[in-house]
């Protein structure tokens, strides 16, 4: 196993790529986590992998979709507002992430959406929706709210808007890797736990989740 990890690290380094190894609860061998740390990778927070069957939405989600206030689907220019939310939330490497998102949106406008909540013209919360049309799957990622606006329903608002967008895009299953702070909110909206995941990253990797 150490040789496999070392080979992957060398390949990423040679290509100048960000390296992250996503460990899942069902992965084998069970010693993989310690082996990744011994190779110098830094363990991130463990997250719960949740899934939502879009064809069987709970009634509270249907009601929420009908009543939720609209969010803004960001243009490439408005990624600056998402970056502002990230910066105010204490994220690192914000401009690197912004450039990566802009590149993805430019290459394929149907693959990535960024939804933003504004309060009095100020961006306060946002999240991403990644779409994989061939598999009819979609993923929520990058949910974040500035500290002064937390506990006010803004995150839930972005979840509803992204569920609606996933439905419009023809997705059948919606996935999310949820931190302990967001998992309770998502499970109340019908997301079901499937397994857990934990990122192991090389030092200096971009925090873009």
N, C-alpha and C positions, 0 to 999 in steps of 0.2 A: 504493500500500500504506500509506503513512503516514496518509492520510486515513481509511482503513478502520480502522486501529488506534485512531486518535484518536476516531473515532465510537463504537467499542465501549467505550473507556475512559469517555467522557462518559456513555454510557448506564448503565454500571455505577455511576458516581458519582451520577447523578441518582436511582438507585434505592437508593442506600446499600448496594450489594452488593459482596461480595468479588470481585476480578477476578483471574482466572488464565487465561492462554492456554497451552494444551497444544500444543506443537510436536511433530510426529511425523516420523520419518525419511523418509517418503514425501511429505511436504508440499511444495507448490510455492507461490511461487517459492523457490529455494534461498537467497535473500537474506533470508528472512523472519526468521530469528534475529537478525541484526544490526539489522534494522528495528525489532524489538520492543525491543531494548536502547536504540536511539536514541530510542524513545518514552518511555524512563524506566523500563521494566520490568526487574525483577531476575531473572536466570537462576538457576534452581535446579539441583540435581544431575541429570545425565542418567541415565535409568533404562532398563532393557531390558524391553520388553513381552513377557511370556511367556504361553503358553497350554497348558492341559492338557485333553486329550480324556478326559472322565470315563468314556466307554465303552471306553477302551483303557488302563486303568491298569496301570502296570508292576507286576511281582510284589512288588517291595520296598514299594510303596505299599499293596498289598493286605495284605501282612504287617504293615505299620505300622498300618494301620487296625484290624486285629484285635488288635494288642498294645498300642496306645497307651493311656496312662492318661487318664482323662476330664478334661475341662476344665469350667469353669462357663460356661453361656450367661447373660450378665449381664442382670439386670433393669434398669429405669431407675434404681433406687436404686443398684445396683452399678456404674453408670457412674462413680460417685465413685472406685471402685477403679481403673478404667481411667484416670481422670484422674490418680490418684496415680502409676501406672506412667509415664504421659506426663511428669508433672512431674519424677519421679526420673530420667527418661531425658533431661532437658534440653530438653523441648519447650516452645514458647512458646504463649501464648493458650490455655492448657489449659481454663479455665472457659468460654471462648467455644465451643470444640470440644464440650465436654460438653453445653452447652445445645443446640447444633445436633443432636447425636446423640439427645438426649432428645426433641427435637421430631420428628425423623424416626421414631423408634421409637413415639412416641405416635400419630402420624398413620397409620402402616402397620407393624404388628408383623411382617409377612411380608417386608418389604423390607430390613431391616437386622438383623444379629446381631453381638454383641460377645462374643468368647470370651476367658476369663481363666484363667490358671494361678495357683494359690495354692500357696505353700510354707509350711507351718506357720501357715496362716491369713493369710499376707501375700501380697498380689497382686504377682507378679513379672514376668509377661509377658502380653501380650494382642494381639488382632488383630480386625479387622472382616471381616464377610462381607456383601457387598452383592448382593442377588438381583434379577434382572430376569426375572420369570416369563414374560412374553410372548415373549421371545427365547430362553428356556431357557439364559441365560448367568448367570454369577456372577463376582464379583470379590473377590479378597483385597486388603485395604488396612490401613493403620495398624498393621502388625506392629511391636512394640517390646518390649524386655526391659530391666529395670533393670540398670545396669552390673555390680553385684555378682553377678548371676545369669546372666550371659551364658556362652556356650560350655558349657551344661549340657543342651541339648536342649529347652529350654522353647519356643523359637520353632517348632521342628519339631513339637512337640506341638500347638501351636495350628494349624499348617497341617493336620495330620491331622484334627483335630476339625472344621475348617472344610470340608475336603474331604468328610467324612462328612455334614455338614449340607447341603452343596450337593447331594450325591447324594440325600439324603432329600427335598430341595425339588424334585427333578426337573430340576436343571440338567444340561446336556450339555457345556458348555465352561466352564472356569474360567480367568479372566484375572488377571494381576497385573503392575503396574509395579514392577520390582524394582531396588533399589539394588545396587551392587557387593557390599555386605556380605551380602545375602540371595540374590542370583541363583545362586551356586554351590550353595547348599542346595536351592533349588527345582529346578534342572536335574537334580540327582541324584534328584529325586522324579518325573521325567518331564516337567516343564514344558519347552516348546520355545520358543526365541526367534523372534519374529515381526518386530519392528522395535524402534526406540528411541523414547523420548519425553523431553521436557524441559519443565518448567514455567517460565513467565515470569509473575511476579506483580507487582502494584502494591505499592509500599512500604507496610508495615504490614498486609499480608494475613495471614490466619490460617494457621498451620502445622498442618494437620489431616490430612495424608496418613498 
